[in-house]
């Protein structure tokens, strides 16, 4: 178990947490959530000892081992991949190093023999004989093939290093596991493998993630950082979201009788209890939910941007035709003879092994890049708005306030009109006068979305729009695109985002397109799709969103 007592952290004049006393117990997975800047990652660093608290204590049950997902991708460059994973268990790795050093001595003494004997006993107690096979199993599950296990970490790509460091954190059955954005750069199969691993993990997990599908799959509790405190909730992310909104509504309905409020709460709890279907967690979670009272759920201080895309005109039936488009970049064929038709009302999620292929296709369709061959044609009634994967060109070297920045893209030049759109995106008062060139990643995304909202386009193209956004903004964007009445082409790594928005999935593979009119979950589980993808990827390649 890991707990805090009256934990306070103050950075300069800013207080992140104040007098936080909380316990994280074995057998549970806690999703740590909070608006951007509330200190989620910092709290994990305080728990791990990497950041010192201002006051208060962090306590770990004596003898328990804590493991952390490392963020320094270059820290282990000189080591082999398999050895890097085993280094996640510091004591076991130290014993292995000491044993090897003693056995290598040319003048091996009786004293050395006694020391080796002691080390061998501890090595066996720590399950050291299975260390390499366990490390290999973790690497394979996370998409690192056997032929890479003996390579140096320096030879791996950034995405591959992330997976090895995740295997390192999971290695050796740690008593307490701290994970900061563990799904970043994982493919579909690896995320699914990690979900199953954490679901069966018997010890304590605390995880920060912007992936709502992942949080819903693995979390037994939500730890919400709000009002400089951390409040624990039983259930997954969806339960927290709906319960906090219910609490807000109940607070507004102050005149409603307590009996009516209690019935509303009980109905809500019963619905979520029924959804806790997996045997390991269902019984205990249901019992905890049934003990909830009105006082246990509290409204959140979160602010959600208002995102709504309203086309100025309705598009006709002829939307977009793409015929035999090919493109080679730096000697590599990124797009090979791509053909497709987009119909009115399509909401297409583009998935596949190569982010460059998806980005290149979008850039060609928006006229920012020329195809080597082939052609495309937009319908005459269409208007397009584009969210690029890299938005830096819109902000770098721009000496404008947010009001003047957004004014560039608006037909209505009135300041009150511009401020209204900025207010929807949570830039109100003095915030709307911030310099556009000093915005954070999430703030830039919200500005780009405001620009798209102003366009009145009936076709939207979005390349990974959820990057840099907090959970509140992702939820608002998700809702806005679900309600959008036009046509949508998008790329995203967010499972729930794709599942709830898309009605058509197109996967760009090395051998052509796999195009299906279905939801994302149906696509992932469809046996015909799986068979076709196995054929298309049989000569190599990794499936990923």
Kinemage of the C-alpha trace (Angstrom):
@kinemage 1
@onewidth
@group {chain A} dominant
@subgroup {mainchain}
@vectorlist {calphas} color= white
{ca unk a 1} P 0.000 0.000 0.000
{ca unk a 2} L 1.094 3.582 -0.642
{ca unk a 3} L -0.437 6.520 1.181
{ca unk a 4} L 0.020 10.225 1.862
{ca unk a 5} L -0.551 12.194 5.044
{ca unk a 6} L -1.204 15.958 4.923
{ca unk a 7} L 0.800 16.142 1.691
{ca unk a 8} L 1.365 19.687 0.427
{ca unk a 9} L 3.291 20.798 -2.637
{ca unk a 10} L 3.851 24.458 -3.396
{ca unk a 11} L 5.791 25.673 -6.439
{ca unk a 12} L 6.626 29.322 -5.927
{ca unk a 13} L 3.361 31.037 -5.004
{ca unk a 14} L 1.255 28.298 -6.556
{ca unk a 15} L -0.157 25.480 -4.420
{ca unk a 16} L -0.775 22.243 -6.363
{ca unk a 17} L -1.977 20.113 -3.431
{ca unk a 18} L -2.729 21.015 0.158
{ca unk a 19} L -3.031 18.600 3.100
{ca unk a 20} L -3.786 15.591 0.894
{ca unk a 21} L -4.304 12.391 2.886
{ca unk a 22} L -5.134 9.414 0.706
{ca unk a 23} L -4.563 5.635 0.541
{ca unk a 24} L -3.989 3.517 -2.568
{ca unk a 25} L -4.598 -0.145 -1.721
{ca unk a 26} L -3.590 -3.451 -3.397
{ca unk a 27} L -5.838 -4.987 -6.025
{ca unk a 28} L -7.021 -1.627 -7.325
{ca unk a 29} L -6.128 0.482 -10.343
{ca unk a 30} L -6.477 4.228 -9.771
{ca unk a 31} L -6.881 6.582 -12.719
{ca unk a 32} L -5.366 9.935 -11.728
{ca unk a 33} L -7.237 12.703 -13.561
{ca unk a 34} L -7.308 16.491 -13.453
{ca unk a 35} L -7.306 19.490 -15.752
{ca unk a 36} L -4.046 20.419 -17.468
{ca unk a 37} L -1.661 21.997 -14.979
{ca unk a 38} L -3.226 20.540 -11.838
{ca unk a 39} L -0.157 18.391 -11.192
{ca unk a 40} L -0.991 14.800 -12.180
{ca unk a 41} L 2.518 13.901 -13.337
{ca unk a 42} L 4.029 15.889 -10.472
{ca unk a 43} L 1.976 13.920 -7.946
{ca unk a 44} L 3.361 10.661 -9.367
{ca unk a 45} L 6.882 12.106 -9.042
{ca unk a 46} L 6.206 12.978 -5.397
{ca unk a 47} L 5.002 9.416 -4.744
{ca unk a 48} L 8.127 7.992 -6.396
{ca unk a 49} L 10.465 10.356 -4.544
{ca unk a 50} L 11.640 12.182 -7.677
{ca unk a 51} L 10.075 15.446 -6.436
{ca unk a 52} L 10.185 16.496 -2.782
{ca unk a 53} L 6.948 17.645 -1.192
{ca unk a 54} L 6.725 20.952 0.676
{ca unk a 55} L 5.273 19.249 3.732
{ca unk a 56} L 3.548 16.022 4.745
{ca unk a 57} L 4.573 12.414 4.198
{ca unk a 58} L 4.466 9.609 1.652
{ca unk a 59} L 4.397 6.135 3.204
{ca unk a 60} L 4.957 2.760 1.538
{ca unk a 61} L 4.359 -0.529 3.310
{ca unk a 62} L 7.812 -1.780 4.450
{ca unk a 63} L 9.357 -4.288 2.064
{ca unk a 64} L 7.190 -3.350 -0.906
{ca unk a 65} L 8.770 -2.453 -4.234
{ca unk a 66} L 7.666 0.533 -6.323
{ca unk a 67} L 8.157 0.685 -10.111
{ca unk a 68} L 7.835 3.750 -12.335
{ca unk a 69} L 7.507 4.206 -16.095
{ca unk a 70} L 10.686 6.122 -16.928
{ca unk a 71} L 10.435 9.172 -19.189
{ca unk a 72} L 14.127 9.536 -20.144
{ca unk a 73} L 14.359 7.581 -23.404
{ca unk a 74} L 18.162 7.835 -23.545
{ca unk a 75} L 18.976 6.712 -19.991
{ca unk a 76} L 19.643 3.088 -20.985
{ca unk a 77} L 21.152 3.533 -24.461
{ca unk a 78} L 24.337 1.619 -23.570
{ca unk a 79} L 22.452 -1.474 -22.379
{ca unk a 80} L 20.870 -4.399 -24.222
{ca unk a 81} L 17.093 -4.373 -24.519
{ca unk a 82} L 16.520 -7.512 -22.421
{ca unk a 83} L 18.902 -6.311 -19.713
{ca unk a 84} L 17.148 -2.913 -19.641
{ca unk a 85} L 13.866 -4.639 -18.795
{ca unk a 86} L 15.425 -6.691 -15.981
{ca unk a 87} L 16.931 -3.479 -14.548
{ca unk a 88} L 13.370 -2.590 -13.582
{ca unk a 89} L 13.946 -4.820 -10.535
{ca unk a 90} L 16.996 -3.068 -9.080
{ca unk a 91} L 17.774 -5.645 -6.390
{ca unk a 92} L 17.508 -8.621 -8.752
{ca unk a 93} L 19.696 -6.901 -11.336
{ca unk a 94} L 22.292 -6.045 -8.669
{ca unk a 95} L 22.441 -9.693 -7.592
{ca unk a 96} L 22.909 -10.818 -11.203
{ca unk a 97} L 25.770 -8.344 -11.667
{ca unk a 98} L 27.462 -9.388 -8.418
{ca unk a 99} L 27.175 -13.088 -9.279
{ca unk a 100} L 28.656 -12.589 -12.741
{ca unk a 101} L 31.546 -10.559 -11.308
{ca unk a 102} L 32.360 -13.201 -8.701
{ca unk a 103} L 32.162 -16.133 -11.126
{ca unk a 104} L 34.459 -14.236 -13.505
{ca unk a 105} L 37.214 -13.852 -10.912
{ca unk a 106} L 40.348 -15.838 -11.805
{ca unk a 107} L 41.220 -16.249 -8.092
{ca unk a 108} L 37.814 -17.451 -6.868
{ca unk a 109} L 38.153 -17.965 -3.086
{ca unk a 110} L 36.190 -19.818 -0.397
{ca unk a 111} L 34.900 -16.447 0.785
{ca unk a 112} L 33.683 -15.742 -2.751
{ca unk a 113} L 31.968 -19.119 -2.732
{ca unk a 114} L 30.102 -18.270 0.462
{ca unk a 115} L 29.040 -14.919 -0.987
{ca unk a 116} L 27.857 -16.531 -4.222
{ca unk a 117} L 25.876 -19.092 -2.253
{ca unk a 118} L 24.028 -16.310 -0.406
{ca unk a 119} L 23.387 -14.463 -3.660
{ca unk a 120} L 22.105 -17.617 -5.343
{ca unk a 121} L 19.575 -18.154 -2.539
{ca unk a 122} L 18.251 -14.614 -2.812
{ca unk a 123} L 18.316 -14.875 -6.601
{ca unk a 124} L 16.058 -17.948 -6.446
{ca unk a 125} L 13.725 -16.265 -3.932
{ca unk a 126} L 13.297 -13.350 -6.370
{ca unk a 127} L 12.430 -15.780 -9.184
{ca unk a 128} L 15.662 -14.881 -10.930
{ca unk a 129} L 15.802 -18.073 -13.001
{ca unk a 130} L 12.673 -16.935 -14.864
{ca unk a 131} L 13.810 -13.315 -15.239
{ca unk a 132} L 14.874 -13.509 -18.882
{ca unk a 133} L 11.796 -15.452 -19.973
{ca unk a 134} L 9.498 -12.994 -18.145
{ca unk a 135} L 11.296 -10.022 -19.688
{ca unk a 136} L 10.966 -11.601 -23.138
{ca unk a 137} L 7.244 -12.239 -22.578
{ca unk a 138} L 6.658 -8.598 -21.642
{ca unk a 139} L 8.613 -7.353 -24.661
{ca unk a 140} L 6.729 -9.650 -27.035
{ca unk a 141} L 3.393 -8.535 -25.610
{ca unk a 142} L 4.339 -4.911 -26.214
{ca unk a 143} L 5.386 -5.493 -29.805
{ca unk a 144} L 9.186 -5.807 -29.434
{ca unk a 145} L 10.131 -8.963 -31.392
{ca unk a 146} L 12.685 -11.521 -30.231
{ca unk a 147} L 15.316 -10.437 -32.764
{ca unk a 148} L 15.514 -7.026 -31.029
{ca unk a 149} L 15.993 -8.335 -27.485
{ca unk a 150} L 19.800 -8.490 -27.735
{ca unk a 151} L 20.177 -5.142 -29.493
{ca unk a 152} L 21.418 -2.006 -27.764
{ca unk a 153} L 18.739 0.444 -26.698
{ca unk a 154} L 20.511 3.121 -28.751
{ca unk a 155} L 19.580 1.193 -31.928
{ca unk a 156} L 15.839 1.487 -31.217
{ca unk a 157} L 13.451 4.190 -32.354
{ca unk a 158} L 11.786 6.493 -29.843
{ca unk a 159} L 8.512 4.534 -29.999
{ca unk a 160} L 10.342 1.230 -29.462
{ca unk a 161} L 12.205 2.655 -26.451
{ca unk a 162} L 8.888 3.696 -24.887
{ca unk a 163} L 7.705 0.084 -25.098
{ca unk a 164} L 10.898 -1.295 -23.556
{ca unk a 165} L 10.655 1.189 -20.673
{ca unk a 166} L 7.045 0.138 -20.125
{ca unk a 167} L 8.159 -3.511 -19.992
{ca unk a 168} L 10.817 -2.442 -17.487
{ca unk a 169} L 8.158 -0.897 -15.215
{ca unk a 170} L 5.951 -4.005 -15.422
{ca unk a 171} L 8.823 -6.445 -14.830
{ca unk a 172} L 9.089 -8.476 -11.638
{ca unk a 173} L 5.553 -8.009 -10.299
{ca unk a 174} L 6.126 -4.705 -8.445
{ca unk a 175} L 3.923 -4.058 -5.409
{ca unk a 176} L 3.153 -0.510 -6.556
{ca unk a 177} L 3.125 0.570 -10.199
{ca unk a 178} L 3.133 4.236 -11.302
{ca unk a 179} L 2.385 4.816 -14.993
{ca unk a 180} L 2.349 8.212 -16.715
{ca unk a 181} L 0.650 8.018 -20.152
{ca unk a 182} L 1.563 4.332 -20.746
{ca unk a 183} L -0.453 4.006 -23.993
{ca unk a 184} L 1.547 6.670 -25.838
{ca unk a 185} L 3.069 5.209 -29.022
{ca unk a 186} L 1.499 1.764 -28.508
{ca unk a 187} L -0.309 -0.028 -31.343
{ca unk a 188} L -3.769 -1.585 -31.063
{ca unk a 189} L -2.577 -5.023 -30.005
{ca unk a 190} L -0.114 -3.647 -27.433
{ca unk a 191} L -2.763 -1.448 -25.801
{ca unk a 192} L -5.125 -4.419 -25.619
{ca unk a 193} L -2.341 -6.558 -24.131
{ca unk a 194} L -1.574 -3.859 -21.531
{ca unk a 195} L -5.269 -3.532 -20.630
{ca unk a 196} L -5.455 -7.273 -19.951
{ca unk a 197} L -2.166 -7.225 -18.037
{ca unk a 198} L -3.317 -4.439 -15.726
{ca unk a 199} L -6.758 -5.963 -15.328
{ca unk a 200} L -5.190 -9.134 -13.916
{ca unk a 201} L -2.460 -7.278 -11.984
{ca unk a 202} L -2.934 -8.147 -8.285
{ca unk a 203} L -1.154 -5.163 -6.757
{ca unk a 204} L -1.559 -1.356 -6.711
{ca unk a 205} L -1.602 0.682 -9.937
{ca unk a 206} L -1.810 4.473 -10.269
{ca unk a 207} L -2.055 5.651 -13.865
{ca unk a 208} L -2.289 8.990 -15.670
{ca unk a 209} L -3.831 8.780 -19.135
{ca unk a 210} L -5.845 10.863 -21.596
{ca unk a 211} L -7.184 7.665 -23.187
{ca unk a 212} L -10.774 7.368 -21.915
{ca unk a 213} L -11.246 3.871 -23.339
{ca unk a 214} L -8.134 2.703 -21.498
{ca unk a 215} L -9.238 4.309 -18.207
{ca unk a 216} L -12.653 2.701 -18.529
{ca unk a 217} L -11.093 -0.705 -19.181
{ca unk a 218} L -8.547 -0.850 -16.365
{ca unk a 219} L -9.628 1.465 -13.539
{ca unk a 220} L -11.435 0.368 -10.399
{ca unk a 221} L -11.203 3.907 -8.962
{ca unk a 222} L -10.708 7.474 -10.164
{ca unk a 223} L -8.501 9.863 -8.172
{ca unk a 224} L -9.584 13.359 -9.164
{ca unk a 225} L -7.241 16.306 -8.552
{ca unk a 226} L -9.510 19.307 -7.973
{ca unk a 227} L -9.653 22.245 -5.567
{ca unk a 228} L -6.011 21.511 -4.545
{ca unk a 229} L -7.150 18.156 -3.180
{ca unk a 230} L -7.559 14.573 -4.422
{ca unk a 231} L -10.972 12.938 -4.162
{ca unk a 232} L -11.360 9.162 -4.650
{ca unk a 233} L -14.325 7.736 -6.567
{ca unk a 234} L -15.292 4.094 -6.990
{ca unk a 235} L -15.646 3.067 -10.646
{ca unk a 236} L -14.080 3.978 -13.971
{ca unk a 237} L -13.780 7.274 -15.840
{ca unk a 238} L -17.294 7.219 -17.307
{ca unk a 239} L -18.730 6.670 -13.824
{ca unk a 240} L -16.777 9.657 -12.475
{ca unk a 241} L -17.820 11.861 -15.408
{ca unk a 242} L -21.507 11.093 -15.122
{ca unk a 243} L -21.546 11.149 -11.319
{ca unk a 244} L -19.886 14.585 -11.181
{ca unk a 245} L -22.378 15.909 -13.734
{ca unk a 246} L -25.240 14.361 -11.766
{ca unk a 247} L -23.917 16.010 -8.593
{ca unk a 248} L -23.813 19.361 -10.382
{ca unk a 249} L -27.391 18.932 -11.554
{ca unk a 250} L -28.541 17.909 -8.061
{ca unk a 251} L -26.825 20.979 -6.625
{ca unk a 252} L -28.701 23.184 -9.100
{ca unk a 253} L -31.976 21.471 -8.208
{ca unk a 254} L -31.684 22.528 -4.592
{ca unk a 255} L -35.455 22.535 -4.113
{ca unk a 256} L -35.879 18.940 -5.240
{ca unk a 257} L -36.850 16.620 -2.400
{ca unk a 258} L -34.121 14.428 -0.936
{ca unk a 259} L -36.192 11.334 -1.670
{ca unk a 260} L -36.263 12.173 -5.376
{ca unk a 261} L -32.526 12.852 -5.392
{ca unk a 262} L -31.850 9.539 -3.648
{ca unk a 263} L -33.922 7.654 -6.231
{ca unk a 264} L -32.037 9.363 -9.062
{ca unk a 265} L -28.705 8.444 -7.484
{ca unk a 266} L -29.765 4.837 -6.849
{ca unk a 267} L -30.930 4.414 -10.446
{ca unk a 268} L -27.606 5.802 -11.675
{ca unk a 269} L -25.579 3.479 -9.410
{ca unk a 270} L -27.600 0.402 -10.417
{ca unk a 271} L -26.941 1.110 -14.089
{ca unk a 272} L -23.187 1.295 -13.541
{ca unk a 273} L -23.170 -1.699 -11.200
{ca unk a 274} L -24.701 -3.777 -13.983
{ca unk a 275} L -21.900 -2.669 -16.333
{ca unk a 276} L -19.150 -3.938 -14.011
{ca unk a 277} L -19.181 -7.258 -15.811
{ca unk a 278} L -15.690 -8.739 -15.368
{ca unk a 279} L -15.609 -11.217 -12.541
{ca unk a 280} L -12.506 -9.998 -10.722
{ca unk a 281} L -13.713 -6.471 -10.067
{ca unk a 282} L -17.478 -6.697 -10.460
{ca unk a 283} L -18.482 -7.964 -7.021
{ca unk a 284} L -16.319 -5.668 -4.898
{ca unk a 285} L -17.007 -2.637 -7.107
{ca unk a 286} L -20.765 -3.230 -6.987
{ca unk a 287} L -20.691 -3.451 -3.182
{ca unk a 288} L -18.757 -0.184 -2.969
{ca unk a 289} L -21.112 1.547 -5.389
{ca unk a 290} L -24.136 0.454 -3.395
{ca unk a 291} L -22.692 2.122 -0.295
{ca unk a 292} L -22.518 5.526 -1.995
{ca unk a 293} L -24.599 8.371 -0.582
{ca unk a 294} L -25.491 11.780 -1.969
{ca unk a 295} L -22.623 13.277 0.032
{ca unk a 296} L -20.069 10.971 -1.649
{ca unk a 297} L -20.365 12.512 -5.099
{ca unk a 298} L -19.295 16.086 -5.640
{ca unk a 299} L -19.581 18.460 -8.595
{ca unk a 300} L -16.331 19.125 -10.454
{ca unk a 301} L -14.804 22.547 -11.048
{ca unk a 302} L -13.847 21.450 -14.571
{ca unk a 303} L -14.598 23.790 -17.441
{ca unk a 304} L -15.499 22.278 -20.790
{ca unk a 305} L -14.995 24.228 -24.013
{ca unk a 306} L -18.032 24.561 -26.256
{ca unk a 307} L -17.192 22.955 -29.601
{ca unk a 308} L -19.818 22.959 -32.342
{ca unk a 309} L -19.254 22.920 -36.106
{ca unk a 310} L -22.154 24.400 -38.073
{ca unk a 311} L -21.944 24.280 -41.891
{ca unk a 312} L -22.982 27.458 -43.709
{ca unk a 313} L -24.564 25.335 -46.441
{ca unk a 314} L -25.496 21.734 -47.027
{ca unk a 315} L -23.233 19.790 -49.357
{ca unk a 316} L -24.597 17.895 -52.349
{ca unk a 317} L -24.256 14.163 -52.855
{ca unk a 318} L -20.976 14.422 -54.785
{ca unk a 319} L -18.377 14.954 -52.049
{ca unk a 320} L -14.943 13.665 -53.021
{ca unk a 321} L -13.450 11.282 -55.561
{ca unk a 322} L -9.846 10.071 -55.244
{ca unk a 323} L -8.361 8.108 -58.144
{ca unk a 324} L -5.028 6.253 -58.156
{ca unk a 325} L -3.051 8.693 -56.011
{ca unk a 326} L 0.578 7.724 -55.374
{ca unk a 327} L 3.299 9.598 -53.530
{ca unk a 328} L 6.955 8.845 -52.774
{ca unk a 329} L 8.814 10.757 -50.050
{ca unk a 330} L 12.585 10.439 -49.537
{ca unk a 331} L 12.675 7.358 -51.761
{ca unk a 332} L 9.887 5.577 -49.875
{ca unk a 333} L 6.466 4.970 -51.424
{ca unk a 334} L 4.073 6.403 -48.862
{ca unk a 335} L 0.856 6.140 -50.900
{ca unk a 336} L 0.426 3.495 -53.564
{ca unk a 337} L -2.443 3.832 -56.053
{ca unk a 338} L -5.015 5.046 -53.490
{ca unk a 339} L -8.605 5.298 -54.755
{ca unk a 340} L -11.778 5.995 -52.781
{ca unk a 341} L -15.098 7.830 -52.859
{ca unk a 342} L -16.483 9.893 -50.001
{ca unk a 343} L -20.252 10.204 -49.722
{ca unk a 344} L -22.417 12.752 -47.957
{ca unk a 345} L -22.619 12.049 -44.222
{ca unk a 346} L -19.504 9.851 -44.110
{ca unk a 347} L -17.470 10.142 -40.936
{ca unk a 348} L -14.312 8.288 -41.872
{ca unk a 349} L -11.523 7.315 -39.477
{ca unk a 350} L -8.262 6.670 -41.333
{ca unk a 351} L -6.115 4.080 -39.557
{ca unk a 352} L -2.991 2.163 -40.548
{ca unk a 353} L 0.665 1.417 -39.872
{ca unk a 354} L 2.147 4.684 -41.094
{ca unk a 355} L 1.199 8.095 -39.740
{ca unk a 356} L 3.078 9.692 -42.624
{ca unk a 357} L 0.763 8.006 -45.137
{ca unk a 358} L -2.355 9.439 -43.484
{ca unk a 359} L -0.856 12.914 -43.106
{ca unk a 360} L 0.387 12.871 -46.709
{ca unk a 361} L -3.060 11.930 -48.020
{ca unk a 362} L -4.684 14.785 -46.093
{ca unk a 363} L -2.055 17.283 -47.305
{ca unk a 364} L -2.670 16.224 -50.908
{ca unk a 365} L -6.448 16.525 -50.515
{ca unk a 366} L -6.006 20.045 -49.088
{ca unk a 367} L -3.703 21.115 -51.923
{ca unk a 368} L -0.661 21.526 -49.684
{ca unk a 369} L 1.280 18.725 -51.379
{ca unk a 370} L 1.272 17.480 -54.962
{ca unk a 371} L 0.727 13.801 -55.731
{ca unk a 372} L 3.227 12.035 -57.988
{ca unk a 373} L 0.322 10.566 -59.950
{ca unk a 374} L -3.429 10.259 -59.764
{ca unk a 375} L -6.029 12.912 -59.055
{ca unk a 376} L -8.822 13.941 -56.700
{ca unk a 377} L -11.924 16.088 -57.117
{ca unk a 378} L -14.012 17.851 -54.498
{ca unk a 379} L -17.726 18.388 -55.147
{ca unk a 380} L -18.633 21.953 -56.152
{ca unk a 381} L -20.910 22.343 -53.112
{ca unk a 382} L -18.210 21.389 -50.600
{ca unk a 383} L -16.147 23.683 -48.398
{ca unk a 384} L -13.284 22.230 -46.389
{ca unk a 385} L -11.638 23.091 -43.074
{ca unk a 386} L -8.363 21.404 -42.135
{ca unk a 387} L -6.712 20.648 -38.796
{ca unk a 388} L -3.061 19.734 -39.572
{ca unk a 389} L -1.024 17.415 -37.412
{ca unk a 390} L 1.626 20.136 -37.033
{ca unk a 391} L 0.105 23.562 -36.395
{ca unk a 392} L 3.343 25.410 -35.562
{ca unk a 393} L 3.317 27.456 -38.801
{ca unk a 394} L 0.145 29.211 -37.604
{ca unk a 395} L 1.797 30.494 -34.403
{ca unk a 396} L 5.584 30.770 -34.769
{ca unk a 397} L 6.763 34.322 -35.366
{ca unk a 398} L 3.219 35.665 -35.076
{ca unk a 399} L 3.167 38.857 -32.971
{ca unk a 400} L -0.594 39.034 -32.377
{ca unk a 401} L -2.978 38.758 -29.460
{ca unk a 402} L -5.461 35.873 -29.574
{ca unk a 403} L -8.231 38.289 -30.582
{ca unk a 404} L -6.218 39.579 -33.549
{ca unk a 405} L -4.968 36.072 -34.409
{ca unk a 406} L -8.491 34.678 -34.681
{ca unk a 407} L -9.734 37.833 -36.457
{ca unk a 408} L -7.592 36.790 -39.463
{ca unk a 409} L -9.959 33.888 -40.104
{ca unk a 410} L -13.308 35.565 -39.436
{ca unk a 411} L -15.714 37.256 -41.835
{ca unk a 412} L -17.142 39.219 -38.896
{ca unk a 413} L -14.372 41.496 -37.647
{ca unk a 414} L -16.194 42.814 -34.567
{ca unk a 415} L -14.167 42.253 -31.395
{ca unk a 416} L -17.215 41.142 -29.414
{ca unk a 417} L -17.878 38.422 -32.004
{ca unk a 418} L -14.257 37.213 -31.912
{ca unk a 419} L -14.183 37.266 -28.095
{ca unk a 420} L -17.356 35.192 -28.076
{ca unk a 421} L -15.635 32.387 -29.993
{ca unk a 422} L -12.538 32.621 -27.790
{ca unk a 423} L -14.757 32.453 -24.723
{ca unk a 424} L -16.243 29.200 -25.985
{ca unk a 425} L -12.712 27.832 -26.041
{ca unk a 426} L -12.049 29.015 -22.450
{ca unk a 427} L -10.106 32.172 -23.381
{ca unk a 428} L -12.078 34.823 -21.522
{ca unk a 429} L -11.193 38.288 -20.195
{ca unk a 430} L -7.454 38.906 -20.120
{ca unk a 431} L -6.808 35.398 -21.503
{ca unk a 432} L -8.079 36.531 -24.905
{ca unk a 433} L -5.282 39.129 -25.057
{ca unk a 434} L -2.483 36.579 -24.610
{ca unk a 435} L 0.190 36.511 -27.298
{ca unk a 436} L -0.515 33.775 -29.851
{ca unk a 437} L 3.158 32.773 -30.013
{ca unk a 438} L 3.424 31.773 -26.322
{ca unk a 439} L 0.514 29.332 -26.133
{ca unk a 440} L 0.804 25.795 -24.794
{ca unk a 441} L 0.140 22.825 -27.060
{ca unk a 442} L -3.413 22.404 -25.779
{ca unk a 443} L -4.171 26.117 -26.133
{ca unk a 444} L -2.968 26.076 -29.747
{ca unk a 445} L -5.269 23.151 -30.519
{ca unk a 446} L -8.240 25.001 -29.040
{ca unk a 447} L -7.404 28.050 -31.171
{ca unk a 448} L -7.207 25.900 -34.306
{ca unk a 449} L -10.600 24.383 -33.472
{ca unk a 450} L -12.053 27.902 -33.044
{ca unk a 451} L -10.636 28.758 -36.487
{ca unk a 452} L -12.397 25.712 -37.957
{ca unk a 453} L -15.663 26.577 -36.210
{ca unk a 454} L -15.551 30.047 -37.798
{ca unk a 455} L -15.112 28.584 -41.286
{ca unk a 456} L -18.645 27.208 -41.617
{ca unk a 457} L -17.217 24.322 -43.658
{ca unk a 458} L -19.345 21.285 -44.478
{ca unk a 459} L -16.327 18.940 -44.738
{ca unk a 460} L -13.783 18.695 -41.929
{ca unk a 461} L -10.359 17.047 -42.142
{ca unk a 462} L -8.638 16.522 -38.783
{ca unk a 463} L -5.214 14.925 -38.348
{ca unk a 464} L -4.828 13.760 -34.741
{ca unk a 465} L -6.838 16.595 -33.154
{ca unk a 466} L -6.816 15.092 -29.640
{ca unk a 467} L -3.031 15.445 -29.258
{ca unk a 468} L -2.187 17.867 -26.402
{ca unk a 469} L -5.820 18.140 -25.263
{ca unk a 470} L -6.990 17.396 -21.730
{ca unk a 471} L -9.845 14.986 -21.074
{ca unk a 472} L -12.397 17.807 -20.866
{ca unk a 473} L -11.466 19.221 -24.275
{ca unk a 474} L -11.347 15.727 -25.813
{ca unk a 475} L -14.849 15.042 -24.483
{ca unk a 476} L -16.150 18.340 -25.888
{ca unk a 477} L -14.539 17.737 -29.283
{ca unk a 478} L -15.897 14.192 -29.290
{ca unk a 479} L -19.424 15.491 -28.659
{ca unk a 480} L -19.050 18.280 -31.226
{ca unk a 481} L -18.004 15.887 -34.003
{ca unk a 482} L -20.673 13.343 -33.087
{ca unk a 483} L -23.292 16.078 -33.551
{ca unk a 484} L -21.675 17.559 -36.692
{ca unk a 485} L -24.097 17.235 -39.619
{ca unk a 486} L -21.485 17.436 -42.365
{ca unk a 487} L -18.817 15.022 -43.616
{ca unk a 488} L -15.702 14.171 -41.659
{ca unk a 489} L -12.309 12.638 -42.448
{ca unk a 490} L -10.057 12.200 -39.417
{ca unk a 491} L -7.060 10.478 -37.865
{ca unk a 492} L -6.894 9.747 -34.133
{ca unk a 493} L -5.206 7.441 -31.615
{ca unk a 494} L -8.168 7.706 -29.226
{ca unk a 495} L -10.156 4.451 -29.304
{ca unk a 496} L -13.325 5.911 -27.790
{ca unk a 497} L -13.115 8.932 -30.086
{ca unk a 498} L -13.021 6.703 -33.178
{ca unk a 499} L -15.699 4.337 -31.869
{ca unk a 500} L -18.213 7.085 -31.075
{ca unk a 501} L -17.616 9.363 -34.083
{ca unk a 502} L -16.769 7.180 -37.115
{ca unk a 503} L -19.295 5.301 -39.247
{ca unk a 504} L -16.648 4.140 -41.729
{ca unk a 505} L -13.095 2.852 -41.240
{ca unk a 506} L -10.365 3.011 -43.882
{ca unk a 507} L -7.036 1.365 -43.119
{ca unk a 508} L -4.086 2.318 -45.303
{ca unk a 509} L -1.891 -0.778 -45.631
{ca unk a 510} L 1.271 -1.467 -47.653
{ca unk a 511} L -0.861 -3.385 -50.187
{ca unk a 512} L -3.916 -1.178 -50.472
{ca unk a 513} L -6.973 0.095 -48.600
{ca unk a 514} L -9.258 -1.882 -46.320
{ca unk a 515} L -12.526 0.084 -46.402
{ca unk a 516} L -15.513 -0.907 -44.257
{ca unk a 517} L -18.796 0.834 -43.381
{ca unk a 518} L -18.908 -0.089 -39.677
{ca unk a 519} L -17.914 1.070 -36.220
{ca unk a 520} L -14.350 0.792 -34.980
{ca unk a 521} L -15.058 -2.027 -32.522
{ca unk a 522} L -16.868 -3.976 -35.259
{ca unk a 523} L -13.874 -3.406 -37.538
{ca unk a 524} L -11.389 -4.677 -34.946
{ca unk a 525} L -13.445 -7.820 -34.269
{ca unk a 526} L -14.576 -8.601 -37.826
{ca unk a 527} L -13.050 -11.973 -38.898
{ca unk a 528} L -13.067 -11.053 -42.591
{ca unk a 529} L -11.172 -7.843 -41.863
{ca unk a 530} L -8.653 -9.710 -39.697
{ca unk a 531} L -8.056 -12.276 -42.444
{ca unk a 532} L -7.543 -9.578 -45.064
{ca unk a 533} L -5.195 -7.590 -42.825
{ca unk a 534} L -3.129 -10.701 -42.087
{ca unk a 535} L -2.711 -11.089 -45.840
{ca unk a 536} L -1.816 -7.418 -46.371
{ca unk a 537} L 0.727 -7.408 -43.534
{ca unk a 538} L 2.183 -10.889 -44.013
{ca unk a 539} L 5.522 -9.535 -45.253
{ca unk a 540} L 5.943 -7.298 -42.225
{ca unk a 541} L 4.451 -4.200 -40.710
{ca unk a 542} L 2.691 -3.580 -37.430
{ca unk a 543} L -0.988 -2.749 -37.171
{ca unk a 544} L -1.602 0.464 -35.352
{ca unk a 545} L -4.192 3.188 -35.198
